[in-house]
Amino acid sequence: QVQLVESGGGLVEAGGSLRLSCAASGRTFSGHAMAWFRQAPGSEREFVAAIGWNGGTRFYADSVTGRFIISRDNTKSTASLQMNNLKTEDTAVYYCAADSRLSTIRIKASYWGKGTLVTVSS
């Protein structure tokens, strides 16, 4: 089991920045790929970004490429999502997820946090 707890959500104006963190505990953090997803009101949950176990591979949804950066620190068992140039359409609950396989994490993740709300005002 891997337990995930997100933090860092809040209210920010459009064009601003926010950094989300995900603290992991339980099974070996460094053995898992990590990802961020989001779910806007009335919408389905969507993939945002993912990172491999050693940070060497990262990929992003087209909607956030060039604005968001995913990272991880295996010494602290944390993953982060730096969000820059935020837009009102980025408003959503953001979830941290983990899975042993990077190749399929955007489709299936074994472990999930409870989410943190990000609200971007115009």
N, C-alpha and C positions, 0 to 999 in steps of 0.2 A: 504494500500500500504506500501511496505517496499522498501526503496532505498538502494542499496548496491554499495560501491565503494572499489575496490581492490587497493592495493599498495604493493610495496616491490619487484616487479619483477626486473630482470636485467640479466647481464652476469656473469656467475660464472664458474670456472674450475671444471672438473669432480673430485669428492671426496669432494668438498666444500659444504657449507651450505648456505641457504637462508631462510628468514622468510617472509612470505606473511601475510598481514593484510587485513581485510575486515571491513569497517566502515558502520554501519547500521543506518538508520534514518527512521522516519515514525511510523508505528504501533509498538506495544510493541515487542521489540527485544527478550526479555526473553521468550516470548510465542512461539517462532519459533525454529525448528531444523535448523541447519546450515550445509552446505556441501561445499566441493570443488570438482570441476570438471576440466578437462583439455582437450585441443584439440591440437594435434600435426598437423603440416602441412600435408595435404592430408589424414588426418584420421578423424574419427568421434569423437565427444566429449565423454569422458569416465569419469566415477565416480572415485574419488580419496579417499575421506574421508568424514565422517559425524559425527555430535555430537548432542546429545539431548539437550533439552531446558535448563537443569540444569548441563550439562557437565558430567552426570553420565554414559551415554552410548556413546560409540564411536566405529566406525568400519571403516575398511580400505580396499582398493583394495589390492589384493595379491601382486601386483607389488611394493607397497610402504610400506607394513607392515614391521615394524622394522626400517624404515628409516625416515618416516614422522610422525609428531604428530599434531593432531588437538586440538585446545583449544578455549575457549571463555571467555569473561569477560562481564557479563551482566551489571555490573555497568558502563561500558564504551561503551556498545553496539558494541562490536568488536568481531570478530572471527579471529583466526590466524592459519597458517599452517607452522610449523617448518619443513624444509626439510633438511635432513642431508645425507651425502654420496651420493650426487647427481650424476646421470649418464647421459650420452648424450641422452639416450632415455627418460629422463624426460623433455627434451625441448618441450615446448608447451605454449599456452596461458592458463592461469589458471583463472577459474571463481569461484566466490563465489555465493552461492545460498541459499535460505531460503524457508521453507515450514512449515506449521503447523503440518505436520505429519512426524516423523522420519522414520516410517516403510516403507514409499514409496518414500522418498526423492531421493533415487538413481535412481528412475525411472521417477519421476515427481516432479519438483520444481516450485513453483509459482512465485518466484522472483529471478532475476539474475542481477549480476553486468556486467560490460562491459569487464572485463578481464584485466589481466596484463601478460606481456610476460616474460617467463623465458627461458633463453638460456644457455645450459650447453656445454662448449667446452671441447674437448679432450686434 
